[in-house]
Amino acid sequence: MKTLIVWMWAFWFTIAHHISHLHPEMIFFSYERNETIMKTVHNTRVHPYFFPGIALPNNVHCIDDILQIIKEVNMIIIAIPIPFVEDFIVSIAPHIQSGVIFLNCSKGIDSRTLHTVSDMLAENIKEIPYSYAVLSGGMIASELISGAPLGATVWFSDSEKITSIRNIFESPKLALSFTSEYKNIELFGAIKNIFALYTGYLEGKWLGMSTVGYAISQLYRELPELLALLGWSTEIHFSDFALGGDLIATCFWESRNRYFGQLVWSGKTSLEAVEQLRWEKKHAEWYETLRWISAIIQKNDLVEFQKTVEVFFPKPMNS
């Protein structure tokens, strides 16, 4: 199986590192539109911004023209920040081969349309049959690349091929579970980030873990209602790696989301926090998710989620 990994930022680099070490006999292709990253990884095998001293093995081949390889690959791992996913799908749609597997590792929903990656694929690839899978879980990039014990949840449209996903990703250090609720697995990646934004803010106020835990549990109680308002299944299970595992990892470890909340508590506006993360070569797409679903939250009786919106989008003093 020929596999293409798209984009090589922190988490995406760790995905390439993980699967290429697991399968030294396989060839993996990687594409990154940022020339600095692509050239550095190609020439040195290390990332220019993250994980100093960690090198990709030689079975990861960096390519500078994605259309040169797109017709040959059997699996495309989408590891792109959500705002850029649809443009990528549109650009490759005429060139993919029939039966290709799209494996989505991008978390969340597009802030402009509230579409998930499955929606984007369905809208833009109508003539060519493909399979779709989602992988999500509490996997901090630095822990995945260090080989710490982790877990992820997977949904796959083709149950007969689910072994192919397990074979590529599962290892003694990465356990996989499988679910039937693919929409929720896509969405949890966005919603848990809202929990983490608020956690970071509360920690900045020097409130104890009991208060933080109380706030998280209150948000969790409102989660089924928010899912229903967004049109997804209200069935949630904390034991899912994509929900419970990711909530704990993102809310209580060194995640971008928690850091964003801490920056806002320190006195920065949300827009200033976005710029701070951009300067640190980090994306803040989850802030955009909160901005675009804030109208849904405020129009309904979601008290705890409303508190989160008010922190990051305060009303003008004269309103």
C-alpha positions as CSV (number, residue, x, y, z in Angstrom):
1,M,0.0,0.0,0.0
2,K,1.3,3.4,-1.0
3,T,0.5,6.1,1.6
4,L,0.6,9.9,1.4
5,I,0.8,12.0,4.5
6,V,-0.3,15.6,3.9
7,W,1.3,18.4,5.9
8,M,4.2,18.1,8.3
9,W,3.5,20.4,11.3
10,A,4.1,19.1,14.8
11,F,1.4,16.4,15.2
12,W,1.6,15.4,11.5
13,F,5.3,14.9,11.7
14,T,4.8,12.6,14.6
15,I,2.3,10.5,12.6
16,A,4.9,10.1,9.9
17,H,7.5,9.2,12.4
18,H,5.3,6.6,14.1
19,I,4.1,4.7,11.1
20,S,7.3,4.8,9.2
21,H,9.2,3.3,12.1
22,L,6.5,0.6,12.5
23,H,6.8,-0.3,8.8
24,P,10.4,0.1,7.6
25,E,9.5,-2.1,4.6
26,M,6.9,0.4,3.3
27,I,7.4,3.6,1.4
28,F,5.5,6.7,2.7
29,F,5.2,9.9,0.8
30,S,4.9,13.3,2.5
31,Y,3.8,16.7,1.2
32,E,4.0,20.0,2.9
33,R,3.1,23.3,1.2
34,N,5.5,25.3,3.4
35,E,8.8,25.2,1.5
36,T,11.0,25.8,4.6
37,I,9.6,22.7,6.3
38,M,9.6,20.6,3.2
39,K,13.2,21.4,2.2
40,T,14.5,21.0,5.8
41,V,12.8,17.6,6.3
42,H,14.0,16.5,2.8
43,N,17.6,17.5,3.4
44,T,18.0,16.8,7.1
45,R,15.1,14.4,8.0
46,V,14.4,16.6,11.0
47,H,11.7,19.3,11.5
48,P,12.9,23.0,11.4
49,Y,10.6,24.0,14.4
50,F,9.8,21.0,16.5
51,F,11.5,17.9,18.0
52,P,15.2,18.7,17.7
53,G,17.3,15.7,17.0
54,I,14.3,13.5,16.0
55,A,14.8,12.3,12.4
56,L,12.4,10.6,10.0
57,P,13.7,7.3,8.6
58,N,14.6,7.1,4.9
59,N,11.3,5.4,3.9
60,V,9.5,8.7,4.2
61,H,9.9,10.4,0.8
62,C,9.3,14.2,0.6
63,I,7.7,15.4,-2.6
64,D,7.3,18.9,-3.8
65,D,4.5,18.3,-6.3
66,I,1.5,16.4,-4.9
67,L,0.0,15.7,-8.3
68,Q,3.0,13.7,-9.3
69,I,2.1,10.9,-6.8
70,I,-1.7,11.4,-6.1
71,K,-2.8,8.9,-8.7
72,E,-0.6,6.2,-7.3
73,V,-1.4,6.3,-3.6
74,N,-3.9,3.9,-2.0
75,M,-4.2,5.9,1.2
76,I,-4.2,9.7,1.9
77,I,-3.7,10.7,5.5
78,I,-5.2,14.1,5.9
79,A,-3.3,15.9,8.7
80,I,-4.1,19.4,7.7
81,P,-5.5,22.2,9.8
82,I,-9.3,22.3,9.2
83,P,-9.4,25.7,7.5
84,F,-7.3,24.4,4.6
85,V,-8.8,20.9,4.2
86,E,-11.5,21.8,1.6
87,D,-9.2,23.6,-0.7
88,F,-6.9,20.6,-0.6
89,I,-9.7,18.2,-1.4
90,V,-10.8,20.3,-4.3
91,S,-7.3,20.5,-5.7
92,I,-6.8,16.7,-5.8
93,A,-10.3,15.5,-6.5
94,P,-9.8,15.1,-10.3
95,H,-6.6,13.1,-9.8
96,I,-7.3,10.5,-7.2
97,Q,-7.6,6.8,-8.1
98,S,-10.8,4.8,-7.6
99,G,-11.0,3.1,-4.2
100,V,-8.5,5.4,-2.4
101,I,-8.8,5.5,1.4
102,F,-8.9,8.9,3.1
103,L,-7.8,8.7,6.7
104,N,-8.7,11.9,8.5
105,C,-6.4,12.9,11.4
106,S,-7.6,16.6,11.3
107,K,-9.7,17.4,14.2
108,G,-12.9,19.5,14.2
109,I,-15.2,21.4,11.9
110,D,-14.7,24.2,9.3
111,S,-15.6,27.4,11.0
112,R,-17.0,28.9,7.8
113,T,-19.5,26.1,7.0
114,L,-19.6,23.9,10.2
115,H,-18.7,21.0,7.9
116,T,-16.6,18.1,9.0
117,V,-14.1,16.5,6.7
118,S,-16.6,13.8,5.7
119,D,-19.0,16.5,4.5
120,M,-16.2,18.2,2.5
121,L,-15.3,14.9,0.8
122,A,-19.0,14.1,0.1
123,E,-19.5,17.5,-1.5
124,N,-16.4,17.5,-3.7
125,I,-15.8,13.9,-4.7
126,K,-19.0,12.5,-6.2
127,E,-17.8,10.5,-9.3
128,I,-15.0,8.4,-7.8
129,P,-15.6,5.8,-5.1
130,Y,-13.5,6.1,-2.0
131,S,-13.4,4.9,1.6
132,Y,-13.3,7.2,4.6
133,A,-11.7,6.7,8.0
134,V,-11.3,8.9,11.1
135,L,-8.6,8.6,13.7
136,S,-8.7,10.7,16.9
137,G,-7.6,10.5,20.5
138,G,-5.6,12.0,23.3
139,M,-2.2,12.1,21.6
140,I,0.0,15.0,22.5
141,A,2.6,15.2,19.7
142,S,5.7,15.1,22.0
143,E,4.3,11.9,23.7
144,L,3.5,10.1,20.5
145,I,7.0,10.7,19.1
146,S,8.6,9.6,22.4
147,G,6.7,6.3,22.3
148,A,4.6,6.9,25.4
149,P,1.6,4.5,25.9
150,L,-1.4,6.1,24.1
151,G,-4.8,5.3,22.6
152,A,-6.9,6.4,19.7
153,T,-10.4,5.8,18.4
154,V,-11.1,4.9,14.8
155,W,-14.1,4.8,12.5
156,F,-13.9,3.3,9.0
157,S,-16.6,3.2,6.4
158,D,-15.3,-0.1,5.0
159,S,-15.5,-2.6,7.8
160,E,-13.8,-5.3,5.6
161,K,-10.7,-3.2,5.3
162,I,-10.5,-2.1,9.0
163,T,-7.6,-4.4,9.5
164,S,-5.5,-2.2,7.2
165,I,-5.9,0.7,9.5
166,R,-5.1,-1.4,12.5
167,N,-2.0,-2.8,10.9
168,I,-0.6,0.6,9.9
169,F,-1.2,2.4,13.2
170,E,-1.5,0.0,16.1
171,S,1.6,-0.8,18.1
172,P,2.5,-2.0,21.6
173,K,2.5,1.7,22.5
174,L,-0.6,2.8,20.6
175,A,-3.9,1.0,21.2
176,L,-6.9,1.4,18.9
177,S,-10.6,1.1,19.6
178,F,-13.3,1.3,17.0
179,T,-16.6,3.1,17.0
180,S,-19.8,3.4,14.9
181,E,-20.3,7.2,15.6
182,Y,-18.0,8.7,13.0
183,K,-19.6,12.2,13.1
184,N,-19.0,12.5,16.8
185,I,-15.4,11.3,16.5
186,E,-14.9,14.1,14.0
187,L,-16.6,16.6,16.2
188,F,-15.0,15.7,19.6
189,G,-11.7,17.0,18.3
190,A,-13.2,20.5,18.0
191,I,-15.4,20.5,21.1
192,K,-12.7,19.2,23.6
193,N,-10.6,22.1,22.5
194,I,-13.3,24.5,23.9
195,F,-13.0,22.6,27.2
196,A,-9.3,23.2,27.2
197,L,-9.5,26.9,26.3
198,Y,-11.7,27.4,29.4
199,T,-9.4,25.1,31.5
200,G,-6.4,27.2,30.7
201,Y,-8.3,30.4,31.6
202,L,-9.5,29.1,34.9
203,E,-5.9,27.9,35.8
204,G,-4.7,31.4,35.1
205,K,-7.0,32.6,37.8
206,W,-5.2,30.4,40.2
207,L,-8.3,28.3,40.8
208,G,-7.7,24.8,42.1
209,M,-8.2,21.6,40.3
210,S,-11.5,21.0,42.1
211,T,-12.9,24.2,40.5
212,V,-11.5,23.2,37.1
213,G,-12.9,19.7,37.4
214,Y,-16.3,21.2,38.4
215,A,-16.3,23.4,35.3
216,I,-15.3,20.6,33.0
217,S,-18.0,18.3,34.4
218,Q,-20.6,21.0,33.9
219,L,-19.5,21.5,30.3
220,Y,-19.6,17.7,29.8
221,R,-23.2,17.6,31.1
222,E,-24.2,20.1,28.4
223,L,-22.3,18.3,25.6
224,P,-25.1,16.1,24.4
225,E,-27.4,19.1,23.9
226,L,-24.7,20.9,21.9
227,L,-24.2,17.8,19.8
228,A,-27.9,17.7,19.1
229,L,-28.0,21.4,18.1
230,L,-25.2,20.7,15.6
231,G,-27.1,17.7,14.3
232,W,-25.0,14.9,15.6
233,S,-25.6,11.9,17.8
234,T,-26.1,12.7,21.5
235,E,-24.6,9.3,22.6
236,I,-21.3,10.0,24.3
237,H,-18.9,7.7,26.2
238,F,-16.1,9.1,28.3
239,S,-14.2,5.8,27.7
240,D,-13.8,6.7,24.0
241,F,-10.1,7.7,23.5
242,A,-11.4,10.4,21.2
243,L,-13.4,12.0,24.0
244,G,-12.3,11.1,27.5
245,G,-8.6,10.5,26.6
246,D,-8.4,13.6,24.5
247,L,-10.2,15.8,27.1
248,I,-7.7,14.8,29.8
249,A,-4.7,15.2,27.5
250,T,-5.8,18.6,26.2
251,C,-7.1,20.1,29.4
252,F,-4.3,19.0,31.7
253,W,-1.1,18.8,29.6
254,E,0.9,21.3,27.5
255,S,-1.7,21.7,24.7
256,R,-2.1,24.7,22.5
257,N,-5.7,25.1,23.7
258,R,-4.9,25.3,27.4
259,Y,-2.0,27.7,26.6
260,F,-4.4,29.9,24.7
261,G,-6.7,30.1,27.7
262,Q,-3.7,31.0,29.9
263,L,-2.7,33.8,27.5
264,V,-6.2,35.3,27.6
265,W,-6.1,35.3,31.4
266,S,-2.7,37.0,31.4
267,G,-4.3,40.0,29.8
268,K,-4.1,39.3,26.1
269,T,-7.2,39.6,23.9
270,S,-8.2,36.5,22.0
271,L,-6.8,38.1,18.8
272,E,-3.5,38.8,20.5
273,A,-3.4,35.2,21.7
274,V,-3.9,34.1,18.1
275,E,-1.0,36.2,17.0
276,Q,1.2,34.9,19.8
277,L,0.6,31.3,18.8
278,R,1.2,32.2,15.1
279,W,4.5,33.7,16.1
280,E,5.3,30.4,17.9
281,K,4.5,28.5,14.6
282,K,1.2,27.1,16.1
283,H,-2.3,27.1,14.7
284,A,-5.4,28.3,16.6
285,E,-8.2,26.9,14.5
286,W,-10.2,25.8,17.6
287,Y,-10.6,29.5,18.5
288,E,-12.4,29.9,15.2
289,T,-14.6,26.9,16.0
290,L,-15.7,28.6,19.2
291,R,-16.3,31.8,17.4
292,W,-18.5,30.3,14.7
293,I,-20.6,28.1,17.1
294,S,-20.9,30.9,19.7
295,A,-24.2,32.0,18.1
296,I,-25.6,28.5,18.5
297,I,-24.5,28.4,22.1
298,Q,-25.8,31.8,23.0
299,K,-29.3,31.2,21.4
300,N,-29.8,28.1,23.6
301,D,-29.7,27.3,27.3
302,L,-26.1,26.2,27.4
303,V,-25.0,28.1,30.5
304,E,-21.5,26.7,30.9
305,F,-20.6,27.0,27.2
306,Q,-22.0,30.5,27.3
307,K,-19.5,31.3,30.1
308,T,-16.7,30.1,27.8
309,V,-17.9,32.3,24.9
310,E,-18.0,35.3,27.2
311,V,-14.4,34.8,28.3
312,F,-13.0,34.7,24.7
313,F,-15.5,37.0,23.1
314,P,-16.4,39.6,25.7
315,K,-19.1,42.1,24.9
316,P,-18.1,45.7,24.5
317,M,-18.5,47.8,27.7
318,N,-21.2,50.0,26.1
319,S,-23.3,47.1,24.7
